[in-house]
Amino acid sequence: MRRASVRKTLARQRAKETPEDTDMRCASVRKTVERRRAEETPEDTDKRRASCFRPSNQKKKQLKKQPRIQT
């Protein structure tokens, strides 16, 4: 989670920017993502996709959901 001050600064920058600036910013991000995807092997793709569904994360969530036993 970003700090509020950083969020406000970014919001201020976005408010000032023209549609052309937005396109430039989005395009640069898109290019880096496309370059990474072009370089990655099928194994890398599987790893990237699997990282969203790590079983350890699922276990942590289940533990958090359980009500604490008060002693």
PDB file of N, CA, C, O and CB in Angstrom:
ATOM      1  N   MET A   1       0.847  -1.195   0.000  1.00  0.00           N
ATOM      2  CA  MET A   1       0.000   0.000   0.000  1.00  0.00           C
ATOM      3  C   MET A   1       0.883   1.246   0.000  1.00  0.00           C
ATOM      4  O   MET A   1       1.832   1.342   0.778  1.00  0.00           O
ATOM      5  CB  MET A   1      -0.958   0.005   1.230  1.00  0.00           C
ATOM      6  N   ARG A   2       0.571   2.183  -0.862  1.00  0.00           N
ATOM      7  CA  ARG A   2       1.377   3.395  -0.944  1.00  0.00           C
ATOM      8  C   ARG A   2       1.003   4.381   0.132  1.00  0.00           C
ATOM      9  O   ARG A   2      -0.133   4.418   0.605  1.00  0.00           O
ATOM     10  CB  ARG A   2       1.230   4.037  -2.298  1.00  0.00           C
ATOM     11  N   ARG A   3       1.984   5.183   0.511  1.00  0.00           N
ATOM     12  CA  ARG A   3       1.720   6.244   1.472  1.00  0.00           C
ATOM     13  C   ARG A   3       0.769   7.269   0.880  1.00  0.00           C
ATOM     14  O   ARG A   3       0.726   7.464  -0.335  1.00  0.00           O
ATOM     15  CB  ARG A   3       3.024   6.915   1.907  1.00  0.00           C
ATOM     16  N   ALA A   4       0.020   7.911   1.733  1.00  0.00           N
ATOM     17  CA  ALA A   4      -0.962   8.907   1.283  1.00  0.00           C
ATOM     18  C   ALA A   4      -0.280  10.038   0.525  1.00  0.00           C
ATOM     19  O   ALA A   4      -0.801  10.515  -0.483  1.00  0.00           O
ATOM     20  CB  ALA A   4      -1.745   9.472   2.480  1.00  0.00           C
ATOM     21  N   SER A   5       0.896  10.472   1.014  1.00  0.00           N
ATOM     22  CA  SER A   5       1.591  11.588   0.359  1.00  0.00           C
ATOM     23  C   SER A   5       1.984  11.230  -1.069  1.00  0.00           C
ATOM     24  O   SER A   5       1.901  12.062  -1.972  1.00  0.00           O
ATOM     25  CB  SER A   5       2.838  11.987   1.160  1.00  0.00           C
ATOM     26  N   VAL A   6       2.415   9.982  -1.265  1.00  0.00           N
ATOM     27  CA  VAL A   6       2.801   9.527  -2.604  1.00  0.00           C
ATOM     28  C   VAL A   6       1.574   9.474  -3.496  1.00  0.00           C
ATOM     29  O   VAL A   6       1.612   9.898  -4.651  1.00  0.00           O
ATOM     30  CB  VAL A   6       3.489   8.138  -2.545  1.00  0.00           C
ATOM     31  N   ARG A   7       0.473   8.943  -2.942  1.00  0.00           N
ATOM     32  CA  ARG A   7      -0.775   8.870  -3.714  1.00  0.00           C
ATOM     33  C   ARG A   7      -1.238  10.255  -4.139  1.00  0.00           C
ATOM     34  O   ARG A   7      -1.673  10.451  -5.274  1.00  0.00           O
ATOM     35  CB  ARG A   7      -1.874   8.179  -2.896  1.00  0.00           C
ATOM     36  N   LYS A   8      -1.142  11.224  -3.217  1.00  0.00           N
ATOM     37  CA  LYS A   8      -1.573  12.593  -3.536  1.00  0.00           C
ATOM     38  C   LYS A   8      -0.702  13.204  -4.626  1.00  0.00           C
ATOM     39  O   LYS A   8      -1.205  13.866  -5.533  1.00  0.00           O
ATOM     40  CB  LYS A   8      -1.533  13.475  -2.278  1.00  0.00           C
ATOM     41  N   THR A   9       0.614  12.979  -4.533  1.00  0.00           N
ATOM     42  CA  THR A   9       1.540  13.511  -5.537  1.00  0.00           C
ATOM     43  C   THR A   9       1.208  12.925  -6.904  1.00  0.00           C
ATOM     44  O   THR A   9       1.131  13.646  -7.898  1.00  0.00           O
ATOM     45  CB  THR A   9       3.014  13.198  -5.155  1.00  0.00           C
ATOM     46  N   LEU A  10       1.012  11.609  -6.942  1.00  0.00           N
ATOM     47  CA  LEU A  10       0.689  10.960  -8.212  1.00  0.00           C
ATOM     48  C   LEU A  10      -0.637  11.470  -8.761  1.00  0.00           C
ATOM     49  O   LEU A  10      -0.771  11.691  -9.965  1.00  0.00           O
ATOM     50  CB  LEU A  10       0.637   9.439  -8.039  1.00  0.00           C
ATOM     51  N   ALA A  11      -1.613  11.656  -7.884  1.00  0.00           N
ATOM     52  CA  ALA A  11      -2.922  12.151  -8.316  1.00  0.00           C
ATOM     53  C   ALA A  11      -2.785  13.550  -8.902  1.00  0.00           C
ATOM     54  O   ALA A  11      -3.424  13.882  -9.901  1.00  0.00           O
ATOM     55  CB  ALA A  11      -3.921  12.158  -7.139  1.00  0.00           C
ATOM     56  N   ARG A  12      -1.943  14.367  -8.267  1.00  0.00           N
ATOM     57  CA  ARG A  12      -1.720  15.734  -8.746  1.00  0.00           C
ATOM     58  C   ARG A  12      -1.085  15.707 -10.140  1.00  0.00           C
ATOM     59  O   ARG A  12      -1.480  16.463 -11.027  1.00  0.00           O
ATOM     60  CB  ARG A  12      -0.819  16.521  -7.755  1.00  0.00           C
ATOM     61  N   GLN A  13      -0.091  14.822 -10.320  1.00  0.00           N
ATOM     62  CA  GLN A  13       0.574  14.701 -11.622  1.00  0.00           C
ATOM     63  C   GLN A  13      -0.409  14.239 -12.692  1.00  0.00           C
ATOM     64  O   GLN A  13      -0.417  14.756 -13.809  1.00  0.00           O
ATOM     65  CB  GLN A  13       1.758  13.721 -11.534  1.00  0.00           C
ATOM     66  N   ARG A  14      -1.229  13.266 -12.337  1.00  0.00           N
ATOM     67  CA  ARG A  14      -2.196  12.738 -13.305  1.00  0.00           C
ATOM     68  C   ARG A  14      -3.237  13.796 -13.671  1.00  0.00           C
ATOM     69  O   ARG A  14      -3.697  13.854 -14.811  1.00  0.00           O
ATOM     70  CB  ARG A  14      -2.893  11.485 -12.740  1.00  0.00           C
ATOM     71  N   ALA A  15      -3.601  14.626 -12.705  1.00  0.00           N
ATOM     72  CA  ALA A  15      -4.599  15.667 -12.966  1.00  0.00           C
ATOM     73  C   ALA A  15      -4.067  16.674 -13.979  1.00  0.00           C
ATOM     74  O   ALA A  15      -4.818  17.192 -14.805  1.00  0.00           O
ATOM     75  CB  ALA A  15      -4.993  16.384 -11.660  1.00  0.00           C
ATOM     76  N   LYS A  16      -2.751  16.949 -13.907  1.00  0.00           N
ATOM     77  CA  LYS A  16      -2.136  17.929 -14.809  1.00  0.00           C
ATOM     78  C   LYS A  16      -1.912  17.377 -16.210  1.00  0.00           C
ATOM     79  O   LYS A  16      -1.913  18.131 -17.182  1.00  0.00           O
ATOM     80  CB  LYS A  16      -0.817  18.401 -14.237  1.00  0.00           C
ATOM     81  N   GLU A  17      -1.719  16.058 -16.321  1.00  0.00           N
ATOM     82  CA  GLU A  17      -1.248  15.527 -17.596  1.00  0.00           C
ATOM     83  C   GLU A  17      -2.322  15.522 -18.692  1.00  0.00           C
ATOM     84  O   GLU A  17      -3.515  15.353 -18.441  1.00  0.00           O
ATOM     85  CB  GLU A  17      -0.736  14.129 -17.395  1.00  0.00           C
ATOM     86  N   THR A  18      -1.838  15.713 -19.893  1.00  0.00           N
ATOM     87  CA  THR A  18      -2.706  15.730 -21.069  1.00  0.00           C
ATOM     88  C   THR A  18      -2.925  14.290 -21.539  1.00  0.00           C
ATOM     89  O   THR A  18      -2.185  13.397 -21.127  1.00  0.00           O
ATOM     90  CB  THR A  18      -2.090  16.605 -22.212  1.00  0.00           C
ATOM     91  N   PRO A  19      -3.924  14.046 -22.391  1.00  0.00           N
ATOM     92  CA  PRO A  19      -4.119  12.680 -22.900  1.00  0.00           C
ATOM     93  C   PRO A  19      -2.872  12.106 -23.581  1.00  0.00           C
ATOM     94  O   PRO A  19      -2.628  10.901 -23.531  1.00  0.00           O
ATOM     95  CB  PRO A  19      -5.275  12.661 -23.879  1.00  0.00           C
ATOM     96  N   GLU A  20      -2.076  12.996 -24.226  1.00  0.00           N
ATOM     97  CA  GLU A  20      -0.841  12.518 -24.879  1.00  0.00           C
ATOM     98  C   GLU A  20       0.145  12.002 -23.835  1.00  0.00           C
ATOM     99  O   GLU A  20       0.799  10.979 -24.037  1.00  0.00           O
ATOM    100  CB  GLU A  20      -0.185  13.651 -25.718  1.00  0.00           C
ATOM    101  N   ASP A  21       0.245  12.730 -22.701  1.00  0.00           N
ATOM    102  CA  ASP A  21       1.142  12.284 -21.625  1.00  0.00           C
ATOM    103  C   ASP A  21       0.704  10.917 -21.098  1.00  0.00           C
ATOM    104  O   ASP A  21       1.526  10.035 -20.850  1.00  0.00           O
ATOM    105  CB  ASP A  21       1.167  13.320 -20.471  1.00  0.00           C
ATOM    106  N   THR A  22      -0.606  10.767 -20.935  1.00  0.00           N
ATOM    107  CA  THR A  22      -1.136   9.496 -20.436  1.00  0.00           C
ATOM    108  C   THR A  22      -0.761   8.364 -21.380  1.00  0.00           C
ATOM    109  O   THR A  22      -0.330   7.296 -20.944  1.00  0.00           O
ATOM    110  CB  THR A  22      -2.667   9.569 -20.270  1.00  0.00           C
ATOM    111  N   ASP A  23      -0.930   8.606 -22.682  1.00  0.00           N
ATOM    112  CA  ASP A  23      -0.587   7.585 -23.673  1.00  0.00           C
ATOM    113  C   ASP A  23       0.892   7.228 -23.596  1.00  0.00           C
ATOM    114  O   ASP A  23       1.257   6.056 -23.677  1.00  0.00           O
ATOM    115  CB  ASP A  23      -0.940   8.067 -25.087  1.00  0.00           C
ATOM    116  N   MET A  24       1.744   8.244 -23.437  1.00  0.00           N
ATOM    117  CA  MET A  24       3.188   8.002 -23.354  1.00  0.00           C
ATOM    118  C   MET A  24       3.509   7.138 -22.133  1.00  0.00           C
ATOM    119  O   MET A  24       4.269   6.174 -22.226  1.00  0.00           O
ATOM    120  CB  MET A  24       3.966   9.344 -23.283  1.00  0.00           C
ATOM    121  N   ARG A  25       2.923   7.493 -20.991  1.00  0.00           N
ATOM    122  CA  ARG A  25       3.197   6.763 -19.751  1.00  0.00           C
ATOM    123  C   ARG A  25       2.739   5.314 -19.882  1.00  0.00           C
ATOM    124  O   ARG A  25       3.471   4.386 -19.537  1.00  0.00           O
ATOM    125  CB  ARG A  25       2.498   7.441 -18.550  1.00  0.00           C
ATOM    126  N   CYS A  26       1.522   5.134 -20.384  1.00  0.00           N
ATOM    127  CA  CYS A  26       0.980   3.784 -20.536  1.00  0.00           C
ATOM    128  C   CYS A  26       1.783   2.988 -21.560  1.00  0.00           C
ATOM    129  O   CYS A  26       2.013   1.792 -21.382  1.00  0.00           O
ATOM    130  CB  CYS A  26      -0.496   3.842 -20.951  1.00  0.00           C
ATOM    131  N   ALA A  27       2.207   3.654 -22.632  1.00  0.00           N
ATOM    132  CA  ALA A  27       2.957   2.971 -23.686  1.00  0.00           C
ATOM    133  C   ALA A  27       4.293   2.459 -23.159  1.00  0.00           C
ATOM    134  O   ALA A  27       4.715   1.355 -23.503  1.00  0.00           O
ATOM    135  CB  ALA A  27       3.184   3.909 -24.877  1.00  0.00           C
ATOM    136  N   SER A  28       4.963   3.263 -22.321  1.00  0.00           N
ATOM    137  CA  SER A  28       6.271   2.833 -21.816  1.00  0.00           C
ATOM    138  C   SER A  28       6.109   1.609 -20.920  1.00  0.00           C
ATOM    139  O   SER A  28       6.928   0.692 -20.963  1.00  0.00           O
ATOM    140  CB  SER A  28       6.966   3.980 -21.040  1.00  0.00           C
ATOM    141  N   VAL A  29       5.054   1.595 -20.111  1.00  0.00           N
ATOM    142  CA  VAL A  29       4.802   0.425 -19.259  1.00  0.00           C
ATOM    143  C   VAL A  29       4.479  -0.773 -20.127  1.00  0.00           C
ATOM    144  O   VAL A  29       4.978  -1.874 -19.894  1.00  0.00           O
ATOM    145  CB  VAL A  29       3.647   0.697 -18.262  1.00  0.00           C
ATOM    146  N   ARG A  30       3.634  -0.553 -21.139  1.00  0.00           N
ATOM    147  CA  ARG A  30       3.228  -1.639 -22.033  1.00  0.00           C
ATOM    148  C   ARG A  30       4.447  -2.222 -22.736  1.00  0.00           C
ATOM    149  O   ARG A  30       4.549  -3.439 -22.891  1.00  0.00           O
ATOM    150  CB  ARG A  30       2.196  -1.140 -23.070  1.00  0.00           C
ATOM    151  N   LYS A  31       5.382  -1.354 -23.167  1.00  0.00           N
ATOM    152  CA  LYS A  31       6.575  -1.832 -23.871  1.00  0.00           C
ATOM    153  C   LYS A  31       7.420  -2.717 -22.972  1.00  0.00           C
ATOM    154  O   LYS A  31       7.890  -3.770 -23.402  1.00  0.00           O
ATOM    155  CB  LYS A  31       7.409  -0.653 -24.378  1.00  0.00           C
ATOM    156  N   THR A  32       7.620  -2.296 -21.716  1.00  0.00           N
ATOM    157  CA  THR A  32       8.446  -3.107 -20.816  1.00  0.00           C
ATOM    158  C   THR A  32       7.789  -4.454 -20.566  1.00  0.00           C
ATOM    159  O   THR A  32       8.465  -5.482 -20.536  1.00  0.00           O
ATOM    160  CB  THR A  32       8.683  -2.374 -19.481  1.00  0.00           C
ATOM    161  N   VAL A  33       6.469  -4.451 -20.386  1.00  0.00           N
ATOM    162  CA  VAL A  33       5.762  -5.718 -20.158  1.00  0.00           C
ATOM    163  C   VAL A  33       5.891  -6.615 -21.377  1.00  0.00           C
ATOM    164  O   VAL A  33       6.169  -7.807 -21.246  1.00  0.00           O
ATOM    165  CB  VAL A  33       4.271  -5.468 -19.834  1.00  0.00           C
ATOM    166  N   GLU A  34       5.690  -6.043 -22.575  1.00  0.00           N
ATOM    167  CA  GLU A  34       5.800  -6.844 -23.799  1.00  0.00           C
ATOM    168  C   GLU A  34       7.207  -7.402 -23.975  1.00  0.00           C
ATOM    169  O   GLU A  34       7.377  -8.543 -24.406  1.00  0.00           O
ATOM    170  CB  GLU A  34       5.418  -6.006 -25.019  1.00  0.00           C
ATOM    171  N   ARG A  35       8.225  -6.591 -23.638  1.00  0.00           N
ATOM    172  CA  ARG A  35       9.603  -7.056 -23.773  1.00  0.00           C
ATOM    173  C   ARG A  35       9.866  -8.228 -22.829  1.00  0.00           C
ATOM    174  O   ARG A  35      10.483  -9.220 -23.218  1.00  0.00           O
ATOM    175  CB  ARG A  35      10.592  -5.906 -23.491  1.00  0.00           C
ATOM    176  N   ARG A  36       9.396  -8.110 -21.585  1.00  0.00           N
ATOM    177  CA  ARG A  36       9.586  -9.198 -20.632  1.00  0.00           C
ATOM    178  C   ARG A  36       8.887 -10.465 -21.099  1.00  0.00           C
ATOM    179  O   ARG A  36       9.445 -11.560 -21.013  1.00  0.00           O
ATOM    180  CB  ARG A  36       9.072  -8.795 -19.255  1.00  0.00           C
ATOM    181  N   ARG A  37       7.652 -10.310 -21.599  1.00  0.00           N
ATOM    182  CA  ARG A  37       6.887 -11.473 -22.058  1.00  0.00           C
ATOM    183  C   ARG A  37       7.574 -12.126 -23.256  1.00  0.00           C
ATOM    184  O   ARG A  37       7.564 -13.350 -23.387  1.00  0.00           O
ATOM    185  CB  ARG A  37       5.443 -11.061 -22.427  1.00  0.00           C
ATOM    186  N   ALA A  38       8.171 -11.311 -24.132  1.00  0.00           N
ATOM    187  CA  ALA A  38       8.843 -11.850 -25.312  1.00  0.00           C
ATOM    188  C   ALA A  38      10.067 -12.663 -24.907  1.00  0.00           C
ATOM    189  O   ALA A  38      10.391 -13.664 -25.546  1.00  0.00           O
ATOM    190  CB  ALA A  38       9.249 -10.717 -26.269  1.00  0.00           C
ATOM    191  N   GLU A  39      10.754 -12.226 -23.830  1.00  0.00           N
ATOM    192  CA  GLU A  39      11.979 -12.907 -23.396  1.00  0.00           C
ATOM    193  C   GLU A  39      11.695 -14.165 -22.592  1.00  0.00           C
ATOM    194  O   GLU A  39      12.549 -15.049 -22.518  1.00  0.00           O
ATOM    195  CB  GLU A  39      12.829 -11.968 -22.574  1.00  0.00           C
ATOM    196  N   GLU A  40      10.512 -14.267 -21.985  1.00  0.00           N
ATOM    197  CA  GLU A  40      10.299 -15.368 -21.047  1.00  0.00           C
ATOM    198  C   GLU A  40       9.965 -16.690 -21.739  1.00  0.00           C
ATOM    199  O   GLU A  40       9.336 -16.741 -22.796  1.00  0.00           O
ATOM    200  CB  GLU A  40       9.191 -15.011 -20.090  1.00  0.00           C
ATOM    201  N   THR A  41      10.423 -17.747 -21.082  1.00  0.00           N
ATOM    202  CA  THR A  41      10.182 -19.101 -21.578  1.00  0.00           C
ATOM    203  C   THR A  41       8.829 -19.589 -21.049  1.00  0.00           C
ATOM    204  O   THR A  41       8.274 -18.971 -20.140  1.00  0.00           O
ATOM    205  CB  THR A  41      11.336 -20.072 -21.148  1.00  0.00           C
ATOM    206  N   PRO A  42       8.291 -20.675 -21.594  1.00  0.00           N
ATOM    207  CA  PRO A  42       7.017 -21.195 -21.060  1.00  0.00           C
ATOM    208  C   PRO A  42       7.069 -21.495 -19.558  1.00  0.00           C
ATOM    209  O   PRO A  42       6.073 -21.337 -18.852  1.00  0.00           O
ATOM    210  CB  PRO A  42       6.628 -22.458 -21.809  1.00  0.00           C
ATOM    211  N   GLU A  43       8.254 -21.935 -19.073  1.00  0.00           N
ATOM    212  CA  GLU A  43       8.386 -22.218 -17.633  1.00  0.00           C
ATOM    213  C   GLU A  43       8.212 -20.934 -16.820  1.00  0.00           C
ATOM    214  O   GLU A  43       7.559 -20.931 -15.777  1.00  0.00           O
ATOM    215  CB  GLU A  43       9.765 -22.865 -17.323  1.00  0.00           C
ATOM    216  N   ASP A  44       8.809 -19.838 -17.315  1.00  0.00           N
ATOM    217  CA  ASP A  44       8.667 -18.549 -16.640  1.00  0.00           C
ATOM    218  C   ASP A  44       7.205 -18.115 -16.595  1.00  0.00           C
ATOM    219  O   ASP A  44       6.729 -17.590 -15.588  1.00  0.00           O
ATOM    220  CB  ASP A  44       9.515 -17.479 -17.343  1.00  0.00           C
ATOM    221  N   THR A  45       6.504 -18.344 -17.701  1.00  0.00           N
ATOM    222  CA  THR A  45       5.093 -17.983 -17.773  1.00  0.00           C
ATOM    223  C   THR A  45       4.314 -18.738 -16.709  1.00  0.00           C
ATOM    224  O   THR A  45       3.484 -18.163 -16.005  1.00  0.00           O
ATOM    225  CB  THR A  45       4.520 -18.277 -19.175  1.00  0.00           C
ATOM    226  N   ASP A  46       4.591 -20.034 -16.601  1.00  0.00           N
ATOM    227  CA  ASP A  46       3.900 -20.848 -15.596  1.00  0.00           C
ATOM    228  C   ASP A  46       4.193 -20.345 -14.198  1.00  0.00           C
ATOM    229  O   ASP A  46       3.294 -20.272 -13.359  1.00  0.00           O
ATOM    230  CB  ASP A  46       4.307 -22.317 -15.718  1.00  0.00           C
ATOM    231  N   LYS A  47       5.464 -19.992 -13.938  1.00  0.00           N
ATOM    232  CA  LYS A  47       5.836 -19.480 -12.622  1.00  0.00           C
ATOM    233  C   LYS A  47       5.100 -18.190 -12.313  1.00  0.00           C
ATOM    234  O   LYS A  47       4.596 -17.996 -11.207  1.00  0.00           O
ATOM    235  CB  LYS A  47       7.343 -19.256 -12.540  1.00  0.00           C
ATOM    236  N   ARG A  48       5.042 -17.299 -13.314  1.00  0.00           N
ATOM    237  CA  ARG A  48       4.392 -16.010 -13.113  1.00  0.00           C
ATOM    238  C   ARG A  48       2.910 -16.212 -12.796  1.00  0.00           C
ATOM    239  O   ARG A  48       2.359 -15.566 -11.905  1.00  0.00           O
ATOM    240  CB  ARG A  48       4.562 -15.114 -14.360  1.00  0.00           C
ATOM    241  N   ARG A  49       2.281 -17.117 -13.537  1.00  0.00           N
ATOM    242  CA  ARG A  49       0.852 -17.365 -13.314  1.00  0.00           C
ATOM    243  C   ARG A  49       0.628 -18.064 -11.979  1.00  0.00           C
ATOM    244  O   ARG A  49      -0.346 -17.778 -11.282  1.00  0.00           O
ATOM    245  CB  ARG A  49       0.264 -18.211 -14.458  1.00  0.00           C
ATOM    246  N   ALA A  50       1.532 -18.982 -11.618  1.00  0.00           N
ATOM    247  CA  ALA A  50       1.367 -19.745 -10.385  1.00  0.00           C
ATOM    248  C   ALA A  50       1.566 -18.866  -9.159  1.00  0.00           C
ATOM    249  O   ALA A  50       1.016 -19.151  -8.095  1.00  0.00           O
ATOM    250  CB  ALA A  50       2.342 -20.914 -10.352  1.00  0.00           C
ATOM    251  N   SER A  51       2.351 -17.795  -9.300  1.00  0.00           N
ATOM    252  CA  SER A  51       2.638 -16.952  -8.140  1.00  0.00           C
ATOM    253  C   SER A  51       1.372 -16.301  -7.592  1.00  0.00           C
ATOM    254  O   SER A  51       1.330 -15.914  -6.424  1.00  0.00           O
ATOM    255  CB  SER A  51       3.656 -15.878  -8.509  1.00  0.00           C
ATOM    256  N   CYS A  52       0.338 -16.177  -8.429  1.00  0.00           N
ATOM    257  CA  CYS A  52      -0.923 -15.604  -7.957  1.00  0.00           C
ATOM    258  C   CYS A  52      -1.678 -16.587  -7.072  1.00  0.00           C
ATOM    259  O   CYS A  52      -2.482 -16.188  -6.230  1.00  0.00           O
ATOM    260  CB  CYS A  52      -1.796 -15.189  -9.142  1.00  0.00           C
ATOM    261  N   PHE A  53      -1.414 -17.870  -7.271  1.00  0.00           N
ATOM    262  CA  PHE A  53      -2.188 -18.890  -6.571  1.00  0.00           C
ATOM    263  C   PHE A  53      -1.274 -19.773  -5.731  1.00  0.00           C
ATOM    264  O   PHE A  53      -1.350 -20.999  -5.805  1.00  0.00           O
ATOM    265  CB  PHE A  53      -2.982 -19.743  -7.571  1.00  0.00           C
ATOM    266  N   ARG A  54      -0.428 -19.164  -4.948  1.00  0.00           N
ATOM    267  CA  ARG A  54       0.475 -19.951  -4.115  1.00  0.00           C
ATOM    268  C   ARG A  54      -0.318 -20.629  -3.005  1.00  0.00           C
ATOM    269  O   ARG A  54      -1.118 -19.980  -2.332  1.00  0.00           O
ATOM    270  CB  ARG A  54       1.597 -19.061  -3.521  1.00  0.00           C
ATOM    271  N   PRO A  55      -0.105 -21.920  -2.809  1.00  0.00           N
ATOM    272  CA  PRO A  55      -0.855 -22.600  -1.747  1.00  0.00           C
ATOM    273  C   PRO A  55      -0.558 -22.016  -0.376  1.00  0.00           C
ATOM    274  O   PRO A  55      -1.432 -22.008   0.490  1.00  0.00           O
ATOM    275  CB  PRO A  55      -0.536 -24.085  -1.748  1.00  0.00           C
ATOM    276  N   SER A  56       0.674 -21.520  -0.161  1.00  0.00           N
ATOM    277  CA  SER A  56       1.015 -20.955   1.150  1.00  0.00           C
ATOM    278  C   SER A  56       0.111 -19.764   1.470  1.00  0.00           C
ATOM    279  O   SER A  56      -0.304 -19.583   2.615  1.00  0.00           O
ATOM    280  CB  SER A  56       2.501 -20.523   1.187  1.00  0.00           C
ATOM    281  N   ASN A  57      -0.193 -18.949   0.444  1.00  0.00           N
ATOM    282  CA  ASN A  57      -1.082 -17.815   0.660  1.00  0.00           C
ATOM    283  C   ASN A  57      -2.477 -18.288   1.051  1.00  0.00           C
ATOM    284  O   ASN A  57      -3.129 -17.696   1.911  1.00  0.00           O
ATOM    285  CB  ASN A  57      -1.150 -16.942  -0.595  1.00  0.00           C
ATOM    286  N   GLN A  58      -2.924 -19.357   0.409  1.00  0.00           N
ATOM    287  CA  GLN A  58      -4.248 -19.897   0.724  1.00  0.00           C
ATOM    288  C   GLN A  58      -4.295 -20.353   2.182  1.00  0.00           C
ATOM    289  O   GLN A  58      -5.268 -20.097   2.890  1.00  0.00           O
ATOM    290  CB  GLN A  58      -4.599 -21.074  -0.221  1.00  0.00           C
ATOM    291  N   LYS A  59      -3.219 -21.039   2.626  1.00  0.00           N
ATOM    292  CA  LYS A  59      -3.173 -21.525   4.003  1.00  0.00           C
ATOM    293  C   LYS A  59      -3.212 -20.370   4.992  1.00  0.00           C
ATOM    294  O   LYS A  59      -3.912 -20.432   6.003  1.00  0.00           O
ATOM    295  CB  LYS A  59      -1.920 -22.368   4.230  1.00  0.00           C
ATOM    296  N   LYS A  60      -2.447 -19.302   4.693  1.00  0.00           N
ATOM    297  CA  LYS A  60      -2.420 -18.146   5.585  1.00  0.00           C
ATOM    298  C   LYS A  60      -3.799 -17.526   5.714  1.00  0.00           C
ATOM    299  O   LYS A  60      -4.222 -17.140   6.804  1.00  0.00           O
ATOM    300  CB  LYS A  60      -1.424 -17.107   5.085  1.00  0.00           C
ATOM    301  N   LYS A  61      -4.501 -17.434   4.578  1.00  0.00           N
ATOM    302  CA  LYS A  61      -5.842 -16.856   4.587  1.00  0.00           C
ATOM    303  C   LYS A  61      -6.784 -17.695   5.438  1.00  0.00           C
ATOM    304  O   LYS A  61      -7.604 -17.158   6.182  1.00  0.00           O
ATOM    305  CB  LYS A  61      -6.386 -16.734   3.160  1.00  0.00           C
ATOM    306  N   GLN A  62      -6.661 -19.032   5.322  1.00  0.00           N
ATOM    307  CA  GLN A  62      -7.521 -19.913   6.102  1.00  0.00           C
ATOM    308  C   GLN A  62      -7.245 -19.747   7.596  1.00  0.00           C
ATOM    309  O   GLN A  62      -8.164 -19.736   8.415  1.00  0.00           O
ATOM    310  CB  GLN A  62      -7.317 -21.378   5.678  1.00  0.00           C
ATOM    311  N   LEU A  63      -5.963 -19.620   7.934  1.00  0.00           N
ATOM    312  CA  LEU A  63      -5.609 -19.449   9.336  1.00  0.00           C
ATOM    313  C   LEU A  63      -6.174 -18.146   9.884  1.00  0.00           C
ATOM    314  O   LEU A  63      -6.647 -18.095  11.019  1.00  0.00           O
ATOM    315  CB  LEU A  63      -4.093 -19.481   9.512  1.00  0.00           C
ATOM    316  N   LYS A  64      -6.124 -17.090   9.071  1.00  0.00           N
ATOM    317  CA  LYS A  64      -6.632 -15.794   9.501  1.00  0.00           C
ATOM    318  C   LYS A  64      -8.134 -15.836   9.734  1.00  0.00           C
ATOM    319  O   LYS A  64      -8.648 -15.184  10.643  1.00  0.00           O
ATOM    320  CB  LYS A  64      -6.294 -14.728   8.473  1.00  0.00           C
ATOM    321  N   LYS A  65      -8.836 -16.605   8.911  1.00  0.00           N
ATOM    322  CA  LYS A  65     -10.294 -16.656   8.998  1.00  0.00           C
ATOM    323  C   LYS A  65     -10.771 -17.371  10.255  1.00  0.00           C
ATOM    324  O   LYS A  65     -11.861 -17.090  10.754  1.00  0.00           O
ATOM    325  CB  LYS A  65     -10.863 -17.342   7.775  1.00  0.00           C
ATOM    326  N   GLN A  66      -9.951 -18.305  10.776  1.00  0.00           N
ATOM    327  CA  GLN A  66     -10.374 -19.067  11.948  1.00  0.00           C
ATOM    328  C   GLN A  66     -10.472 -18.151  13.164  1.00  0.00           C
ATOM    329  O   GLN A  66      -9.564 -17.358  13.414  1.00  0.00           O
ATOM    330  CB  GLN A  66      -9.395 -20.227  12.226  1.00  0.00           C
ATOM    331  N   PRO A  67     -11.559 -18.250  13.918  1.00  0.00           N
ATOM    332  CA  PRO A  67     -11.663 -17.408  15.115  1.00  0.00           C
ATOM    333  C   PRO A  67     -10.639 -17.843  16.159  1.00  0.00           C
ATOM    334  O   PRO A  67     -10.358 -19.032  16.310  1.00  0.00           O
ATOM    335  CB  PRO A  67     -13.091 -17.471  15.705  1.00  0.00           C
ATOM    336  N   ARG A  68     -10.101 -16.895  16.856  1.00  0.00           N
ATOM    337  CA  ARG A  68      -9.102 -17.211  17.885  1.00  0.00           C
ATOM    338  C   ARG A  68      -9.783 -17.805  19.103  1.00  0.00           C
ATOM    339  O   ARG A  68     -10.855 -17.365  19.516  1.00  0.00           O
ATOM    340  CB  ARG A  68      -8.298 -15.952  18.283  1.00  0.00           C
ATOM    341  N   ILE A  69      -9.145 -18.801  19.660  1.00  0.00           N
ATOM    342  CA  ILE A  69      -9.679 -19.436  20.858  1.00  0.00           C
ATOM    343  C   ILE A  69      -9.173 -18.643  22.054  1.00  0.00           C
ATOM    344  O   ILE A  69      -7.969 -18.557  22.295  1.00  0.00           O
ATOM    345  CB  ILE A  69      -9.260 -20.951  20.951  1.00  0.00           C
ATOM    346  N   GLN A  70     -10.102 -18.071  22.793  1.00  0.00           N
ATOM    347  CA  GLN A  70      -9.690 -17.275  23.951  1.00  0.00           C
ATOM    348  C   GLN A  70      -9.508 -18.177  25.156  1.00  0.00           C
ATOM    349  O   GLN A  70     -10.340 -19.039  25.439  1.00  0.00           O
ATOM    350  CB  GLN A  70     -10.720 -16.169  24.258  1.00  0.00           C
ATOM    351  N   THR A  71      -8.380 -17.958  25.879  1.00  0.00           N
ATOM    352  CA  THR A  71      -8.095 -18.787  27.054  1.00  0.00           C
ATOM    353  C   THR A  71      -8.286 -17.979  28.307  1.00  0.00           C
ATOM    354  O   THR A  71      -8.096 -18.493  29.409  1.00  0.00           O
ATOM    355  CB  THR A  71      -6.671 -19.357  27.002  1.00  0.00           C
TER     356      THR A  71
END
